Amino acid sequence: METHGPLGTIWVGIALICFYIALTWVNLLLGHFLTPLFIIPLTWVMDALNLRKADETPNEENVGA
């Protein structure tokens, strides 16, 4: 059985900690930058649907007196 001693264990531990910190950082950046790419067009669709719904419902402007 091959052993690398305590220094190798510490080195691998530090490397894994750095890896998981970088992975978390990338996931946070993806969420931060990609979320508006979906939310902003969704608000455009919702605005269009609300305008269409407002045109269909009767109110004092489009109901004959």
PDB file of N, CA, C and O in Angstrom, chain B, residues numbered from 101:
ATOM      1  N   MET B 101       0.836  -1.174   0.000  1.00  0.00           N
ATOM      2  CA  MET B 101       0.000   0.000   0.000  1.00  0.00           C
ATOM      3  C   MET B 101       0.888   1.246   0.000  1.00  0.00           C
ATOM      4  O   MET B 101       1.841   1.356   0.771  1.00  0.00           O
ATOM      5  N   GLU B 102       0.551   2.159  -0.870  1.00  0.00           N
ATOM      6  CA  GLU B 102       1.359   3.368  -0.999  1.00  0.00           C
ATOM      7  C   GLU B 102       0.765   4.476  -0.137  1.00  0.00           C
ATOM      8  O   GLU B 102      -0.448   4.687  -0.165  1.00  0.00           O
ATOM      9  N   THR B 103       1.581   5.178   0.619  1.00  0.00           N
ATOM     10  CA  THR B 103       1.107   6.283   1.457  1.00  0.00           C
ATOM     11  C   THR B 103       1.849   7.549   1.065  1.00  0.00           C
ATOM     12  O   THR B 103       2.990   7.503   0.606  1.00  0.00           O
ATOM     13  N   HIS B 104       1.186   8.669   1.252  1.00  0.00           N
ATOM     14  CA  HIS B 104       1.784   9.941   0.887  1.00  0.00           C
ATOM     15  C   HIS B 104       2.013  10.823   2.099  1.00  0.00           C
ATOM     16  O   HIS B 104       2.517  11.936   1.950  1.00  0.00           O
ATOM     17  N   GLY B 105       1.674  10.383   3.259  1.00  0.00           N
ATOM     18  CA  GLY B 105       1.955  11.113   4.479  1.00  0.00           C
ATOM     19  C   GLY B 105       0.994  12.257   4.739  1.00  0.00           C
ATOM     20  O   GLY B 105       0.085  12.508   3.947  1.00  0.00           O
ATOM     21  N   PRO B 106       1.196  12.941   5.837  1.00  0.00           N
ATOM     22  CA  PRO B 106       0.282  14.021   6.229  1.00  0.00           C
ATOM     23  C   PRO B 106       0.351  15.228   5.291  1.00  0.00           C
ATOM     24  O   PRO B 106      -0.653  15.915   5.106  1.00  0.00           O
ATOM     25  N   LEU B 107       1.517  15.498   4.696  1.00  0.00           N
ATOM     26  CA  LEU B 107       1.610  16.648   3.798  1.00  0.00           C
ATOM     27  C   LEU B 107       0.747  16.450   2.552  1.00  0.00           C
ATOM     28  O   LEU B 107       0.099  17.386   2.084  1.00  0.00           O
ATOM     29  N   GLY B 108       0.744  15.244   2.026  1.00  0.00           N
ATOM     30  CA  GLY B 108      -0.109  14.956   0.873  1.00  0.00           C
ATOM     31  C   GLY B 108      -1.577  15.055   1.220  1.00  0.00           C
ATOM     32  O   GLY B 108      -2.379  15.521   0.410  1.00  0.00           O
ATOM     33  N   THR B 109      -1.936  14.622   2.416  1.00  0.00           N
ATOM     34  CA  THR B 109      -3.334  14.716   2.850  1.00  0.00           C
ATOM     35  C   THR B 109      -3.747  16.171   3.006  1.00  0.00           C
ATOM     36  O   THR B 109      -4.846  16.550   2.602  1.00  0.00           O
ATOM     37  N   ILE B 110      -2.887  16.979   3.580  1.00  0.00           N
ATOM     38  CA  ILE B 110      -3.190  18.408   3.730  1.00  0.00           C
ATOM     39  C   ILE B 110      -3.289  19.074   2.360  1.00  0.00           C
ATOM     40  O   ILE B 110      -4.184  19.886   2.123  1.00  0.00           O
ATOM     41  N   TRP B 111      -2.366  18.726   1.458  1.00  0.00           N
ATOM     42  CA  TRP B 111      -2.365  19.305   0.114  1.00  0.00           C
ATOM     43  C   TRP B 111      -3.661  18.974  -0.623  1.00  0.00           C
ATOM     44  O   TRP B 111      -4.263  19.852  -1.241  1.00  0.00           O
ATOM     45  N   VAL B 112      -4.085  17.739  -0.562  1.00  0.00           N
ATOM     46  CA  VAL B 112      -5.330  17.341  -1.224  1.00  0.00           C
ATOM     47  C   VAL B 112      -6.525  18.010  -0.559  1.00  0.00           C
ATOM     48  O   VAL B 112      -7.471  18.410  -1.238  1.00  0.00           O
ATOM     49  N   GLY B 113      -6.488  18.133   0.763  1.00  0.00           N
ATOM     50  CA  GLY B 113      -7.579  18.822   1.461  1.00  0.00           C
ATOM     51  C   GLY B 113      -7.699  20.268   1.034  1.00  0.00           C
ATOM     52  O   GLY B 113      -8.806  20.752   0.798  1.00  0.00           O
ATOM     53  N   ILE B 114      -6.580  20.968   0.930  1.00  0.00           N
ATOM     54  CA  ILE B 114      -6.599  22.370   0.480  1.00  0.00           C
ATOM     55  C   ILE B 114      -7.086  22.465  -0.960  1.00  0.00           C
ATOM     56  O   ILE B 114      -7.848  23.371  -1.298  1.00  0.00           O
ATOM     57  N   ALA B 115      -6.659  21.548  -1.799  1.00  0.00           N
ATOM     58  CA  ALA B 115      -7.085  21.560  -3.200  1.00  0.00           C
ATOM     59  C   ALA B 115      -8.601  21.340  -3.305  1.00  0.00           C
ATOM     60  O   ALA B 115      -9.271  22.004  -4.096  1.00  0.00           O
ATOM     61  N   LEU B 116      -9.132  20.420  -2.519  1.00  0.00           N
ATOM     62  CA  LEU B 116     -10.579  20.170  -2.564  1.00  0.00           C
ATOM     63  C   LEU B 116     -11.370  21.364  -2.043  1.00  0.00           C
ATOM     64  O   LEU B 116     -12.427  21.695  -2.581  1.00  0.00           O
ATOM     65  N   ILE B 117     -10.862  22.009  -0.998  1.00  0.00           N
ATOM     66  CA  ILE B 117     -11.532  23.206  -0.483  1.00  0.00           C
ATOM     67  C   ILE B 117     -11.564  24.291  -1.562  1.00  0.00           C
ATOM     68  O   ILE B 117     -12.597  24.923  -1.782  1.00  0.00           O
ATOM     69  N   CYS B 118     -10.431  24.504  -2.231  1.00  0.00           N
ATOM     70  CA  CYS B 118     -10.379  25.503  -3.311  1.00  0.00           C
ATOM     71  C   CYS B 118     -11.321  25.142  -4.456  1.00  0.00           C
ATOM     72  O   CYS B 118     -11.969  26.016  -5.033  1.00  0.00           O
ATOM     73  N   PHE B 119     -11.394  23.866  -4.778  1.00  0.00           N
ATOM     74  CA  PHE B 119     -12.270  23.426  -5.852  1.00  0.00           C
ATOM     75  C   PHE B 119     -13.725  23.716  -5.519  1.00  0.00           C
ATOM     76  O   PHE B 119     -14.462  24.229  -6.361  1.00  0.00           O
ATOM     77  N   TYR B 120     -14.149  23.394  -4.296  1.00  0.00           N
ATOM     78  CA  TYR B 120     -15.549  23.604  -3.943  1.00  0.00           C
ATOM     79  C   TYR B 120     -15.885  25.084  -3.775  1.00  0.00           C
ATOM     80  O   TYR B 120     -17.016  25.492  -4.037  1.00  0.00           O
ATOM     81  N   ILE B 121     -14.922  25.887  -3.343  1.00  0.00           N
ATOM     82  CA  ILE B 121     -15.156  27.333  -3.291  1.00  0.00           C
ATOM     83  C   ILE B 121     -15.337  27.874  -4.714  1.00  0.00           C
ATOM     84  O   ILE B 121     -16.234  28.682  -4.957  1.00  0.00           O
ATOM     85  N   ALA B 122     -14.501  27.442  -5.642  1.00  0.00           N
ATOM     86  CA  ALA B 122     -14.622  27.890  -7.032  1.00  0.00           C
ATOM     87  C   ALA B 122     -15.937  27.410  -7.653  1.00  0.00           C
ATOM     88  O   ALA B 122     -16.575  28.149  -8.403  1.00  0.00           O
ATOM     89  N   LEU B 123     -16.333  26.199  -7.350  1.00  0.00           N
ATOM     90  CA  LEU B 123     -17.588  25.667  -7.879  1.00  0.00           C
ATOM     91  C   LEU B 123     -18.779  26.469  -7.370  1.00  0.00           C
ATOM     92  O   LEU B 123     -19.692  26.786  -8.133  1.00  0.00           O
ATOM     93  N   THR B 124     -18.769  26.794  -6.089  1.00  0.00           N
ATOM     94  CA  THR B 124     -19.844  27.610  -5.522  1.00  0.00           C
ATOM     95  C   THR B 124     -19.856  29.002  -6.147  1.00  0.00           C
ATOM     96  O   THR B 124     -20.921  29.541  -6.450  1.00  0.00           O
ATOM     97  N   TRP B 125     -18.670  29.585  -6.341  1.00  0.00           N
ATOM     98  CA  TRP B 125     -18.569  30.912  -6.923  1.00  0.00           C
ATOM     99  C   TRP B 125     -19.116  30.935  -8.349  1.00  0.00           C
ATOM    100  O   TRP B 125     -19.842  31.856  -8.723  1.00  0.00           O
ATOM    101  N   VAL B 126     -18.772  29.932  -9.137  1.00  0.00           N
ATOM    102  CA  VAL B 126     -19.274  29.867 -10.516  1.00  0.00           C
ATOM    103  C   VAL B 126     -20.789  29.698 -10.527  1.00  0.00           C
ATOM    104  O   VAL B 126     -21.470  30.320 -11.343  1.00  0.00           O
ATOM    105  N   ASN B 127     -21.323  28.877  -9.644  1.00  0.00           N
ATOM    106  CA  ASN B 127     -22.773  28.693  -9.592  1.00  0.00           C
ATOM    107  C   ASN B 127     -23.474  29.974  -9.178  1.00  0.00           C
ATOM    108  O   ASN B 127     -24.552  30.279  -9.689  1.00  0.00           O
ATOM    109  N   LEU B 128     -22.885  30.729  -8.263  1.00  0.00           N
ATOM    110  CA  LEU B 128     -23.484  32.004  -7.877  1.00  0.00           C
ATOM    111  C   LEU B 128     -23.454  32.989  -9.039  1.00  0.00           C
ATOM    112  O   LEU B 128     -24.424  33.711  -9.266  1.00  0.00           O
ATOM    113  N   LEU B 129     -22.344  33.023  -9.775  1.00  0.00           N
ATOM    114  CA  LEU B 129     -22.266  33.933 -10.920  1.00  0.00           C
ATOM    115  C   LEU B 129     -23.258  33.544 -12.008  1.00  0.00           C
ATOM    116  O   LEU B 129     -23.885  34.412 -12.615  1.00  0.00           O
ATOM    117  N   LEU B 130     -23.403  32.258 -12.256  1.00  0.00           N
ATOM    118  CA  LEU B 130     -24.370  31.821 -13.271  1.00  0.00           C
ATOM    119  C   LEU B 130     -25.781  32.244 -12.881  1.00  0.00           C
ATOM    120  O   LEU B 130     -26.537  32.742 -13.715  1.00  0.00           O
ATOM    121  N   GLY B 131     -26.131  32.050 -11.631  1.00  0.00           N
ATOM    122  CA  GLY B 131     -27.460  32.465 -11.182  1.00  0.00           C
ATOM    123  C   GLY B 131     -27.641  33.964 -11.268  1.00  0.00           C
ATOM    124  O   GLY B 131     -28.722  34.448 -11.604  1.00  0.00           O
ATOM    125  N   HIS B 132     -26.585  34.699 -10.965  1.00  0.00           N
ATOM    126  CA  HIS B 132     -26.679  36.162 -10.968  1.00  0.00           C
ATOM    127  C   HIS B 132     -26.821  36.722 -12.379  1.00  0.00           C
ATOM    128  O   HIS B 132     -27.572  37.675 -12.587  1.00  0.00           O
ATOM    129  N   PHE B 133     -26.122  36.153 -13.343  1.00  0.00           N
ATOM    130  CA  PHE B 133     -26.127  36.704 -14.695  1.00  0.00           C
ATOM    131  C   PHE B 133     -27.170  36.067 -15.612  1.00  0.00           C
ATOM    132  O   PHE B 133     -27.620  36.712 -16.558  1.00  0.00           O
ATOM    133  N   LEU B 134     -27.560  34.829 -15.358  1.00  0.00           N
ATOM    134  CA  LEU B 134     -28.524  34.179 -16.237  1.00  0.00           C
ATOM    135  C   LEU B 134     -29.969  34.447 -15.849  1.00  0.00           C
ATOM    136  O   LEU B 134     -30.851  34.389 -16.706  1.00  0.00           O
ATOM    137  N   THR B 135     -30.235  34.738 -14.587  1.00  0.00           N
ATOM    138  CA  THR B 135     -31.612  34.965 -14.149  1.00  0.00           C
ATOM    139  C   THR B 135     -32.282  36.111 -14.908  1.00  0.00           C
ATOM    140  O   THR B 135     -33.421  35.945 -15.343  1.00  0.00           O
ATOM    141  N   PRO B 136     -31.633  37.267 -15.089  1.00  0.00           N
ATOM    142  CA  PRO B 136     -32.302  38.336 -15.850  1.00  0.00           C
ATOM    143  C   PRO B 136     -32.592  37.957 -17.300  1.00  0.00           C
ATOM    144  O   PRO B 136     -33.525  38.493 -17.898  1.00  0.00           O
ATOM    145  N   LEU B 137     -31.813  37.048 -17.870  1.00  0.00           N
ATOM    146  CA  LEU B 137     -32.066  36.651 -19.252  1.00  0.00           C
ATOM    147  C   LEU B 137     -33.408  35.941 -19.397  1.00  0.00           C
ATOM    148  O   LEU B 137     -33.987  35.925 -20.483  1.00  0.00           O
ATOM    149  N   PHE B 138     -33.904  35.356 -18.310  1.00  0.00           N
ATOM    150  CA  PHE B 138     -35.205  34.691 -18.355  1.00  0.00           C
ATOM    151  C   PHE B 138     -36.303  35.572 -17.778  1.00  0.00           C
ATOM    152  O   PHE B 138     -37.439  35.521 -18.249  1.00  0.00           O
ATOM    153  N   ILE B 139     -35.991  36.373 -16.778  1.00  0.00           N
ATOM    154  CA  ILE B 139     -37.024  37.175 -16.113  1.00  0.00           C
ATOM    155  C   ILE B 139     -37.466  38.346 -16.985  1.00  0.00           C
ATOM    156  O   ILE B 139     -38.661  38.631 -17.068  1.00  0.00           O
ATOM    157  N   ILE B 140     -36.529  39.028 -17.635  1.00  0.00           N
ATOM    158  CA  ILE B 140     -36.902  40.213 -18.420  1.00  0.00           C
ATOM    159  C   ILE B 140     -37.817  39.848 -19.592  1.00  0.00           C
ATOM    160  O   ILE B 140     -38.842  40.509 -19.755  1.00  0.00           O
ATOM    161  N   PRO B 141     -37.515  38.836 -20.421  1.00  0.00           N
ATOM    162  CA  PRO B 141     -38.477  38.471 -21.471  1.00  0.00           C
ATOM    163  C   PRO B 141     -39.805  37.964 -20.899  1.00  0.00           C
ATOM    164  O   PRO B 141     -40.854  38.153 -21.514  1.00  0.00           O
ATOM    165  N   LEU B 142     -39.766  37.328 -19.738  1.00  0.00           N
ATOM    166  CA  LEU B 142     -41.005  36.867 -19.121  1.00  0.00           C
ATOM    167  C   LEU B 142     -41.889  38.049 -18.745  1.00  0.00           C
ATOM    168  O   LEU B 142     -43.111  37.969 -18.863  1.00  0.00           O
ATOM    169  N   THR B 143     -41.286  39.142 -18.293  1.00  0.00           N
ATOM    170  CA  THR B 143     -42.096  40.325 -17.984  1.00  0.00           C
ATOM    171  C   THR B 143     -42.693  40.923 -19.250  1.00  0.00           C
ATOM    172  O   THR B 143     -43.799  41.461 -19.210  1.00  0.00           O
ATOM    173  N   TRP B 144     -41.979  40.839 -20.380  1.00  0.00           N
ATOM    174  CA  TRP B 144     -42.545  41.330 -21.642  1.00  0.00           C
ATOM    175  C   TRP B 144     -43.772  40.506 -22.027  1.00  0.00           C
ATOM    176  O   TRP B 144     -44.784  41.055 -22.463  1.00  0.00           O
ATOM    177  N   VAL B 145     -43.678  39.199 -21.865  1.00  0.00           N
ATOM    178  CA  VAL B 145     -44.814  38.326 -22.190  1.00  0.00           C
ATOM    179  C   VAL B 145     -45.981  38.620 -21.260  1.00  0.00           C
ATOM    180  O   VAL B 145     -47.128  38.695 -21.701  1.00  0.00           O
ATOM    181  N   MET B 146     -45.695  38.785 -19.982  1.00  0.00           N
ATOM    182  CA  MET B 146     -46.772  39.073 -19.027  1.00  0.00           C
ATOM    183  C   MET B 146     -47.429  40.417 -19.328  1.00  0.00           C
ATOM    184  O   MET B 146     -48.649  40.538 -19.216  1.00  0.00           O
ATOM    185  N   ASP B 147     -46.649  41.429 -19.707  1.00  0.00           N
ATOM    186  CA  ASP B 147     -47.223  42.722 -20.078  1.00  0.00           C
ATOM    187  C   ASP B 147     -48.119  42.602 -21.305  1.00  0.00           C
ATOM    188  O   ASP B 147     -49.190  43.207 -21.354  1.00  0.00           O
ATOM    189  N   ALA B 148     -47.688  41.830 -22.287  1.00  0.00           N
ATOM    190  CA  ALA B 148     -48.502  41.648 -23.497  1.00  0.00           C
ATOM    191  C   ALA B 148     -49.805  40.931 -23.165  1.00  0.00           C
ATOM    192  O   ALA B 148     -50.861  41.288 -23.686  1.00  0.00           O
ATOM    193  N   LEU B 149     -49.735  39.926 -22.305  1.00  0.00           N
ATOM    194  CA  LEU B 149     -50.959  39.212 -21.922  1.00  0.00           C
ATOM    195  C   LEU B 149     -51.893  40.115 -21.130  1.00  0.00           C
ATOM    196  O   LEU B 149     -53.109  40.057 -21.313  1.00  0.00           O
ATOM    197  N   ASN B 150     -51.349  40.939 -20.263  1.00  0.00           N
ATOM    198  CA  ASN B 150     -52.189  41.851 -19.486  1.00  0.00           C
ATOM    199  C   ASN B 150     -52.824  42.906 -20.373  1.00  0.00           C
ATOM    200  O   ASN B 150     -53.968  43.292 -20.137  1.00  0.00           O
ATOM    201  N   LEU B 151     -52.107  43.387 -21.398  1.00  0.00           N
ATOM    202  CA  LEU B 151     -52.704  44.347 -22.324  1.00  0.00           C
ATOM    203  C   LEU B 151     -53.837  43.703 -23.124  1.00  0.00           C
ATOM    204  O   LEU B 151     -54.878  44.320 -23.348  1.00  0.00           O
ATOM    205  N   ARG B 152     -53.622  42.464 -23.547  1.00  0.00           N
ATOM    206  CA  ARG B 152     -54.656  41.767 -24.297  1.00  0.00           C
ATOM    207  C   ARG B 152     -55.891  41.541 -23.414  1.00  0.00           C
ATOM    208  O   ARG B 152     -57.026  41.690 -23.867  1.00  0.00           O
ATOM    209  N   LYS B 153     -55.653  41.185 -22.167  1.00  0.00           N
ATOM    210  CA  LYS B 153     -56.766  40.955 -21.244  1.00  0.00           C
ATOM    211  C   LYS B 153     -57.499  42.263 -20.954  1.00  0.00           C
ATOM    212  O   LYS B 153     -58.723  42.266 -20.819  1.00  0.00           O
ATOM    213  N   ALA B 154     -56.764  43.375 -20.857  1.00  0.00           N
ATOM    214  CA  ALA B 154     -57.385  44.674 -20.608  1.00  0.00           C
ATOM    215  C   ALA B 154     -58.224  45.108 -21.801  1.00  0.00           C
ATOM    216  O   ALA B 154     -59.247  45.770 -21.624  1.00  0.00           O
ATOM    217  N   ASP B 155     -57.812  44.748 -23.011  1.00  0.00           N
ATOM    218  CA  ASP B 155     -58.598  45.096 -24.194  1.00  0.00           C
ATOM    219  C   ASP B 155     -59.893  44.305 -24.258  1.00  0.00           C
ATOM    220  O   ASP B 155     -60.888  44.789 -24.796  1.00  0.00           O
ATOM    221  N   GLU B 156     -59.892  43.097 -23.717  1.00  0.00           N
ATOM    222  CA  GLU B 156     -61.086  42.247 -23.782  1.00  0.00           C
ATOM    223  C   GLU B 156     -62.108  42.578 -22.706  1.00  0.00           C
ATOM    224  O   GLU B 156     -63.300  42.354 -22.913  1.00  0.00           O
ATOM    225  N   THR B 157     -61.681  43.104 -21.564  1.00  0.00           N
ATOM    226  CA  THR B 157     -62.626  43.377 -20.483  1.00  0.00           C
ATOM    227  C   THR B 157     -63.302  44.726 -20.707  1.00  0.00           C
ATOM    228  O   THR B 157     -62.642  45.695 -21.082  1.00  0.00           O
ATOM    229  N   PRO B 158     -64.600  44.794 -20.482  1.00  0.00           N
ATOM    230  CA  PRO B 158     -65.298  46.070 -20.680  1.00  0.00           C
ATOM    231  C   PRO B 158     -64.963  47.049 -19.565  1.00  0.00           C
ATOM    232  O   PRO B 158     -64.845  46.677 -18.397  1.00  0.00           O
ATOM    233  N   ASN B 159     -64.814  48.308 -19.955  1.00  0.00           N
ATOM    234  CA  ASN B 159     -64.642  49.387 -18.987  1.00  0.00           C
ATOM    235  C   ASN B 159     -65.335  50.621 -19.533  1.00  0.00           C
ATOM    236  O   ASN B 159     -66.006  50.565 -20.564  1.00  0.00           O
ATOM    237  N   GLU B 160     -65.167  51.740 -18.835  1.00  0.00           N
ATOM    238  CA  GLU B 160     -65.918  52.932 -19.247  1.00  0.00           C
ATOM    239  C   GLU B 160     -65.436  53.501 -20.581  1.00  0.00           C
ATOM    240  O   GLU B 160     -66.159  54.277 -21.206  1.00  0.00           O
ATOM    241  N   GLU B 161     -64.255  53.144 -21.025  1.00  0.00           N
ATOM    242  CA  GLU B 161     -63.754  53.679 -22.294  1.00  0.00           C
ATOM    243  C   GLU B 161     -64.317  52.919 -23.500  1.00  0.00           C
ATOM    244  O   GLU B 161     -64.620  53.530 -24.525  1.00  0.00           O
ATOM    245  N   ASN B 162     -64.460  51.590 -23.388  1.00  0.00           N
ATOM    246  CA  ASN B 162     -64.868  50.841 -24.564  1.00  0.00           C
ATOM    247  C   ASN B 162     -66.324  50.343 -24.506  1.00  0.00           C
ATOM    248  O   ASN B 162     -66.730  49.549 -25.355  1.00  0.00           O
ATOM    249  N   VAL B 163     -67.111  50.795 -23.524  1.00  0.00           N
ATOM    250  CA  VAL B 163     -68.520  50.405 -23.442  1.00  0.00           C
ATOM    251  C   VAL B 163     -69.347  51.589 -23.960  1.00  0.00           C
ATOM    252  O   VAL B 163     -69.160  52.725 -23.523  1.00  0.00           O
ATOM    253  N   GLY B 164     -70.259  51.310 -24.894  1.00  0.00           N
ATOM    254  CA  GLY B 164     -71.081  52.371 -25.439  1.00  0.00           C
ATOM    255  C   GLY B 164     -72.050  52.916 -24.404  1.00  0.00           C
ATOM    256  O   GLY B 164     -72.610  52.165 -23.606  1.00  0.00           O
ATOM    257  N   ALA B 165     -72.248  54.243 -24.424  1.00  0.00           N
ATOM    258  CA  ALA B 165     -73.126  54.881 -23.432  1.00  0.00           C
ATOM    259  C   ALA B 165     -74.572  54.846 -23.864  1.00  0.00           C
ATOM    260  O   ALA B 165     -75.443  55.339 -23.147  1.00  0.00           O
TER     261      ALA B 165
END
